[in-house]
Amino acid sequence: MAAAGPDAPCGLCSAPAAPYTCPRCHRRLCSLRCYRAHGPCAEAFYRDQVLEALRAERSSPPSPALRGPRGAREAGDAARPAGRGLWEQLSEAERDGFRRLLSSGEAAALLPPWRPWWWRGRGRVEELGDGSGAEEEADEEGGAGRPGPAPPVPAAVPPLSALRAAAPSPLVRFQLPNALFGYAFALSLHGGDEALLPELPDAAIAASAALRGRRPFGSTAEALLSARRDARAAGLPLCPLGDSGTLRAVAQLLEGRDSRDPGADVAAALWHLWRLLRAGARALPPPERSRFRAARRKVGFLLSWSRGATEELAQLAREAWEVHAEVAAEEAAVAQIREGLEKVWGGPRPPPREERTPWMVTDGAGVERVEEVFGGPPAVGTGRGVRGRQLIEELD
């Protein structure tokens, strides 16, 4: 597509050498921040492509990761048909850029805001029980993206004694937050579109070891952080909620919205997941349904256990809020480091390697030398040398 060369300045902030091009108006842009500021022109294009990519999964074999929009061709793959419309007009480099946005989760920021059914606002600041932190819950969109109706709570749940004779292990309670993480992650990743089968329940299984088999956890933190690692190991994109947002979802589900029945939200989530697993199994050929059936049995067991474990749910909620507070603080620290790096770099990416000069960074206990990283010394030290170096390696 005809456009200004890669050295053209950004059409919004005038930053030099803007590497990106709006797929509709061909304006040069330097970063995702300028894409967002560009308004509906670029946003509408990426929103349409993301939604098309998600719906295209229904007509292709299940995969643990979103591969790209319908009709996207890999280099040298002449057997697959070329895309149509806007996708067909993009160069191969621009298509690769969009695939990176999709796999990194950044494209999710361009979608209309989606609120899960368990989302609730309690004023600007919500107190988190025992002082584990506070979370802003305001709906900044002014009413846009309000939560949809909650799934029904099952009318009759068999007691746990009807499913097994022996008393369950004390560790069984940690299976619940792991399974709820998979549910919240998968539902958010697919924007709540229950028609995306079997991809949606398949993502829940990929993120939850509790749904895949008998894996014990010794604590709520271990169960939740294991689910986060499993989602990444499966190659799944980052969901719109983010890591801390998914942990907050688990804490909210465990805490419940109804003081008269604190376990109602957990029961609704598990019953919803059970039905999604059943629908996902029906979308697969019979030989591939076994793992969905096994996951459904596990969900049924957790549903029966949770209906008689009100006190355990409250304790799990408090522990989940603590894990959420730790991860949210870590994300805030990383965001602060990233912001500092972008100020030094003059953009979201480091300068070319030949333009870098060494500088010193301190971690509070000593001085550590980081060579050939920035184009110059930072204006203000972050105090997080080791984590900063890890972030540099991720970004570079």
N, C-alpha and C positions, 0 to 999 in steps of 0.2 A: 504494500500500500504506500502511496506517495506521502511522504512526510519530511519534515526537516531532519537534517542529519543528527547523529547521536550527540554532537557537541552543541546543539541548539540549547538556549536557556529555557528554564521552566516557564511555562505560560502563566503561572500563578504567582510564584515567589521570586522568579528571575534567577533562581540558583543555576550555576553554570553546569553544562553537560547533563541535561535531564535525559535519563536513559529510557523513559517510558512514553508511550503514545496513547492518547485516548482512542479507543477503537472506533468511535463514531465521528468525532470532529477532528481527529488527528492532531490535537494540541499536545505539545510536549509537556511532560510532567516529571518531577524529580523523585517523588516518593508516594507511598500509600496515603500519607497525610494530605498531599495535594490532590490525589485521586478523590478522597472523600470531600475535600473542599470544592472540587470541580462540580459537585452537584449531581442532578439526576442523569446527566449525559452518560458518565462512566458508570455510575451506580446501577442504572437500569440495565446496562449491558451485562455486567457481572452478575446481577441478581438473576436475570433470565438464564444465563449460562449455568449458574450453580443449580437452579431449580431443574433445568434440563438434564444436568448431570445426575442429580439424585433420581429423577424419574427414569433415566435410561438404565439404571441398575436393575430395574424390574425385568427387563428383557434380555439380561446377560447373566452368565453363571455367577453365583454368589462369590463375593470377594471381600476380604477383610479391610480393604481400603478403596476409596473412591478413585477410579483411574482417570476420569476426565469426562468432558461432555460427549454426548452421543455423536458418533462419526469421527472422533478425533483419531488421527493416524499417527503411529509411531514412525520414526525414520526407517525407510526401507520396507514398510509394510504396505504392499500394493494390493493386498487382498481385501482390505477393509475399505468401505466407501468413504469418500471425502465428505466432510460436513457441509451443511447448507447455511445460507444466510450470513449472519455476522461472523460466525466461526470460520466459514470458508474464506472470508476476506482477510483474516489475520495471517501474518507471516508465521513461519515455524518458530521463530524466536518469541513472538508474542504469544503463541499458543503455549510454549514452554513456560513463559512467565505466568500465564493463567494457571497452568497445572501446579506450579509452585505455590501460588496463592491458595489453591484448593487444598493441597496436601498439608500446608502449614497451618491452616485454619484462619488465615487472615481474610479470606474471601467471605467468611461467615459474618464479618463485621459489616459487609455491604448489604446483607439481607435485611428485610424488615424485622424489627424486634419481635421475638417470640417469647411468650411467657408460659412456662409450664403450669399445669393446673394447681400445683401445690404452692406456687408463688404467692406471697402475701406481704403487704406493706403494713408496717406498724408505726407510721410517722417517719420522720427523717432518720431517727436513730432507734435501733432495736437493741434492748439490753439482752445479753446472752447469758441468762441464768446466773452462774456463779462467778461472773466477772471475767469470763474468758475472752471478752472483747466485745466490739460493737460493729454493726454492719449497716451501711446506708441502704435503705430499702425503698427510697422514693422512686416513683415512676417518672423519670425525667422526660419521657416522651409525651407527657401531658395527656395521658389516656390511651396512647397507642400501645399496642402489644399487651393488652390486658389478658390475664389468664383465662383459659377456656374452662368449660365445666369439668368437674372432677369425675373420674370413672366411678362406677358404683361399687359400694362395699358389698361383698357377698352376703347374701341373706343367711346362709347356714354354712358353717365351717365345722368339719368333724374335729372333735377334740384329739389332742395328740395321743391320748391313751388308746384311741381307736386305730391308730396307724402303727403303733409298736408297743410291745409289752414292757421292754426295759426302759428305764428312765434315760433321757438323753444326756449326753456329755455336757458338762458346764461350758465347754468351748463352743457349743452349737450356736450360742448367741452371737458370736463374732462372724458367723456365716451371713447373717442378715445384712449388716452394713455393706459387705462386699457385694452381695446380690443387688442391693438397692443402688449402689454406685453404677453397676452395669446397666440397670434400668434407666436411671436418670441420664447417664452418659449417652446411651443409644437413642433415647427419645429426643434429647436436645440435638444430637448430631444430625438427625433426620428432620428437624423442625416440627416434630410431633405428627408427621405424615404417616399414619398407620397403614397406608396403602403400599408403602415401600417394603414389600415382602419378597424374600425372607431376610433382606439386608438389615432391617431394624432389629429384630430379635437376635440375628446372628451377631451383631455388634455387641449386644448385651452379654451374650455368651463369651465372646472374645475378651471382654473386659473383666469378667467375673470368673475367677477360678472356682468359686463355690458352685456356680452353675455348670461347670465342666466336669467336676468330679469331687472326690472326698479329699479336700485339702484343708487341714486344720490351721487356724490362726490363733495366736496367743493373746491378741489384744485388738481393740477397735482400730488403733493406729496402724497396726500391721495389716489388717484386713483392707483398710481404705487405701493405703499406699501401695499395696500389692495390686489392687485393681487399677490404680493409675499407671503403674509400670506395665501391666498386662495390655492395657489399651494402646500404649506406645509400642510395645513389642509386636503387637498384631499389625502394626502399620496403619492404624486408624487415624484419620485427621483429628486435629484438635477440635473439640466441639465448641459451640458458641458460648457455653457457660464457662469454659476454662476449667482448670484444675480446682481452684478454690471455689468456683461457682458450683461445680458438681459436688464437692464436699459439703457446701452449704445446703444443697438440695437434699443430700442424705440426712443431714442434721434436722432440716425442716420436716422431712417425712417422719423421722423417728420421734420428733417432738410432738407432731400432730397439731391440727388447728382446732379441734373440738375438745374442750376440757372435760366434757361428759364422757367422751370415748377417745382417749389419747391415741389408741392404736388404730383408729379408723383410717388414717392416711396410709399407714403401712399396709393395712389389709387391702385398701383400694389399689395401691401400687402393685402389690404382689398379684392380686387378682387380674389386674390389667396386663401385667407381664405374662401371667399364665395364658391368657387369651391370645396375646401376641405370639407366644411360642407355638400355640396350637395352630394359629393361622399361618405362621411361617413354615411349620412342618407340612401343611397342606400344599404350600407353594413349591415343595421340593419333590423329586421322585422318591418312591418308597425306600430305596436303599440308603438314602441320605437323611432320613428322618430320625434316626436313633438318638442322636445327640440332643435334638429338640425335645424328644420324649423324656430323656433322662433329666434335662434341665427343668422340664415341667413338673416332674415328680419332686424335684428338690424345692421348687417354688411352693408346691402344695404342702410339703412338710413344714417349710418356714412359715407359711400362712397359718397352719394349725398351731405351731409353737407360739407365734406372736400374739395370737388372740388370748392366750392365757398368761402373758408375760408383761403386764403393764409396767411393773417396777423396773424390769430389765430394760424395757424400751426407753424409759426416762434416763437411766444410767447411760445407755448407749448414745442417746441424744447429747448428753453433756460431754461425753468423750469425743463424739464427732465434731461438736462445736470447737473443742480444744484443737483438734487436728486441723480444722478449717482455719482457725486463727493463726496457727503456725505457718501453714502454706500461704495464706493471704499475706502475711508479713514478709515471707520469702519472695513472693511475686512483686510486692511493692518495692523491696530492695533491688530486685533485678531491674524493674522498670526505671528506678532512679539511676542505676548504673547505665542502662541503655540511653536514657535521656542525656546523661553527661557525655557519653561517647558520641552521640549524634551531634552535640554542640561542638565537640572538638573536631569531629570529622567534617562538619558542615553538611551533613546529610545522613541518611540511614545506613550507609555503607562506608567502610574505611577507605582511605585514599589508596591509589595504586602502591604496590609494595616499594617501588623505587623512590616514592616520595616520603616514606616513613622515616622517622628519627626516633632513637631510643629515649626513654624517660624513666623516672623512678616512681614507684608507688609503694605506699606503706600499708601494712595490714594491722597496725596498732601494736604489734609485738616486735617488729623489726622492719627492715627495709628490703624490698625485693625488686630486682631489676627485671623489667619487661622490655625486650628489645624489639625494634621494628614493628611497633603496633600502631602508633598514632602519627599524625602529621606534626605534632608538637605537644608540649606538656599540658596537662589539664589545668583549667582555671581553678578548680576546687577539688581536692582529693576526696575520693569516695570512702576511704577507710576499709574497703573490702577488696584487698588485692587478689586473693586466691579466687574468689567468686568472679571478680572482674576478668581475670585471665580466662576462666572457663567460658564466660559469656563472649569474650573476644574470639575464642576458638570456634564457638557456635556461629557467630555472625560472619566470620571471615570465610 
